[in-house]
């Protein structure tokens, strides 16, 4: 009996010791993570929203243009840094960090598509104050599509970089495995440890070089350092946990097919996360949508191929609506 108790005590001690090591590692990372810093060359402002303070950069004058980053573990407006200044030469450009990401507050709330859609809508109405052009990436682009369909006056024109919701990230019923994974990520100690591993520098480099960018030289040490810092801010794991569990997925087939605004879809020909076949799905769902495919480019065309992205997008933004909606007829080869 005594031997059994001793064994139990030793086992308990090992568990407590391991837990203590995890807590210590989490605390060390939290203590050494630098505060996130603004990277966009504009005025950094704050918008007091219902669930927290929203940080945004603004620059330029004229027609308002809204830049919206995608949703992933270290998401933030840094993604838009290479197009922010060029767009601001012609437009009044706004680039917010979505709630739960970047320099915005990261409350421990239940993150849903409705939360992000409401935030975007309120930002346009309260901060911008009028209909705007919107440039949105990946999953956030799906939310923009839905908002544009539900509230046609919100956006006057849409530029969507690898949008989701048609074939990808449209299933609204999370699997048991993904739900369990999200619960783990949201857990106080083990969740923080798992998320720290997910946003470690080696993990970030692997994801960016192997999954996001065609040209690996585009993944710089500066990029890794910024995304690493973004992933180690307080409460950084809560919004990504909802993404991992597929709770943020949103189907857009009906909304996209019935958009009345001019819309351009931009795709990287070499995107790994979202292969080019999904671009054709968007093109066939809305025959008036213009599709631009950038060669030698991955999943972040507005960053990896920013000059070509701007060369395709900017002239289209100046076209009259009727011309912007016109596209060549779809053929079997298109």
Buried (B, 14 or more C-beta within 10 A) or exposed (E): EEEEEEEEEEEEEEEEEEEEEBBEEBEEBBEEBEEBEBBBEBEBEBBEBEBBEBBBBBBBEEBBBBBBBBBBBBBBBBBBBBBBBBBBEBBBBBBBBBBBBBBBBBBEBEBEBEBBBBBBBBBBEEBBEEBBBBBBBBBBBBBBBBBBBEBEEBBBBBBBBBBBBBBBBBEEEBEEEBBEBBEBBBBEEBBBBBBBEBBBEEBBBEBBBEEBBBEEEBBEEEBBEBBBBBBBBEEBBBBBBBBBBBBBBBBBBEBBBEBEBBBBBBBBBBBEBBBBEBBBBBBBBBEBBBBBBBEEBBBBBBBBBBEBBBEBBBEBBEBEEEEBBEBEEEEEEE
